[in-house]
Amino acid sequence: MESPRDRYVREHSSHVPEGIEWIAKQTHIHTNFPQMLSGPVQGELLKILVETSGAERIVEIGSFTGYSAAWMALGLPENGHLDTLEINDELEHIMREGWERTGVADKITLHIGDARESLRKLHAEGTVYDFAFMDANKREYCEYFDLLMDLVRPGGLIIADDVLWDGKVYETPLPRDRQTVSLLDFNDKIRRDPRVEVVMLPLRDGLSVIRKL
């Protein structure tokens, strides 16, 4: 349930485009975990980060129903492009129709398969990105990050979602389930990595903004 604070924040952020509203509605109708959506406030932040960073090439790890990809694609210039990686093709019809409705379908390429394999293939092809968004299997965040460091240019941004993991990463005692342990390892890893600078934002379930130096 949306808290009064979250409702106030949403109501005082920019209007959500009709196509993206459609994706959100379809996600609630057709999936069991609609809370996995980035949400309108985070979506608008991603769009603004894309715009202000001047990003022209984006890679997204974890498409779900295409919601965050649509937001980020709206922030791209006319010649910009986004590659989104998703292991599950069951929701592809929602993604593609949502992108069409939002007017960004021509800016997005969907890659179905294991994200790590897709990232290695993109690296082998010599692709370089300005911006990356991670929102997939939390147990693989450290691997994603290492692969992205070979793909993202110096000065580029890597955004990692769900880094607070419903508060589990700062519980006492710390939970020992694999996803929480992996996120703890990831958060510590990027904090110590001299190749990047990072700020963790308490937006939704935690968002780390990482800049490659």
C-alpha positions, 0 to 999 in steps of 0.5 A, spaced: 500 500 500 502 506 498 504 511 504 502 518 504 509 520 503 510 516 497 503 518 494 505 526 496 512 525 492 508 521 486 503 527 486 509 532 486 513 529 480 512 530 473 506 526 469 507 519 467 506 518 459 500 514 457 504 509 454 508 508 461 501 508 465 499 502 460 505 498 461 504 499 469 496 497 468 498 491 464 503 489 469 498 489 475 493 485 471 498 479 468 503 478 473 504 476 480 509 481 482 507 488 480 511 491 485 517 489 481 516 495 477 521 501 478 515 506 479 513 513 476 518 517 481 524 512 480 522 512 472 522 519 472 529 520 475 532 515 471 529 519 465 532 525 468 539 522 469 539 519 462 538 526 459 543 530 464 548 525 463 548 526 455 547 518 454 546 515 447 547 508 449 544 504 454 544 497 457 539 495 462 539 488 465 532 485 467 526 488 463 520 485 466 515 488 463 519 494 459 517 499 464 524 502 466 526 501 459 520 505 456 522 511 461 530 511 460 528 511 452 524 517 453 531 520 455 535 518 449 536 523 444 533 522 437 540 517 435 540 514 442 539 506 443 537 502 449 539 494 449 535 491 454 537 484 457 531 479 459 532 471 461 524 470 460 520 471 454 513 470 457 512 478 457 515 480 451 508 482 448 507 487 454 514 490 453 513 491 445 506 494 445 508 498 451 514 501 447 510 502 441 504 506 445 510 510 449 513 512 442 520 509 443 520 502 440 525 504 435 530 506 440 530 499 444 533 492 442 530 486 446 535 481 448 532 474 450 537 470 454 542 469 460 544 476 462 551 475 463 552 471 456 549 477 453 553 482 456 560 478 454 557 478 447 556 485 447 563 486 449 566 482 444 562 486 439 566 492 441 559 495 444 561 501 449 555 504 453 554 511 457 549 508 462 547 502 465 541 500 469 541 493 473 535 490 476 535 483 475 538 477 479 541 480 485 545 473 486 549 476 480 550 483 481 557 482 482 558 479 476 554 484 472 558 489 475 564 486 473 562 485 466 559 492 465 566 495 467 568 493 461 562 496 457 561 502 460 565 508 458 569 512 463 565 518 466 559 513 464 553 511 470 551 504 472 545 504 476 543 499 481 536 497 483 534 494 490 540 495 494 537 496 500 533 490 499 527 491 504 532 493 509 535 486 510 542 489 508 542 493 515 538 488 520 541 485 526 543 480 526 544 480 518 539 475 514 544 469 511 539 468 505 543 468 498 540 474 495 541 478 501 548 476 502 550 477 495 547 484 495 551 485 502 557 483 498 555 487 492 554 494 496 561 493 499 564 491 493 563 498 489 564 502 496 571 499 496 572 499 488 577 505 487 575 505 479 568 508 481 564 513 486 558 511 488 552 514 492 546 510 495 539 513 495 533 511 499 529 511 494 524 505 494 528 499 495 534 503 494 538 505 488 546 506 488 548 511 482 555 509 480 560 513 476 566 510 473 572 514 473 
